[in-house]
Amino acid sequence: MKRLLFSTTLLVTMLSCNLVDCTYNGRKLYEGPRGGCYYLNKNGNKTYVDRSYCDCK
């Protein structure tokens, strides 16, 4: 029973998360609400990059 519960939980987690994360110079990329592609720099500010970098799926 524990094994079934663990397997089900793992499957749900995998389906709810992106299995492929886009990165740019080692930083995780985020897509904004209007389609912009950015990463958070060392100061915590958004640094925008070309939108094509967010098409890694």
Secondary structure, DSSP 8 states (H G I E B T S, - for coil): -HHHHHHHHHHHHHHHS-SS--EETTEE-EE-TTS-EEEE-TTS-EEEE-GGGG---
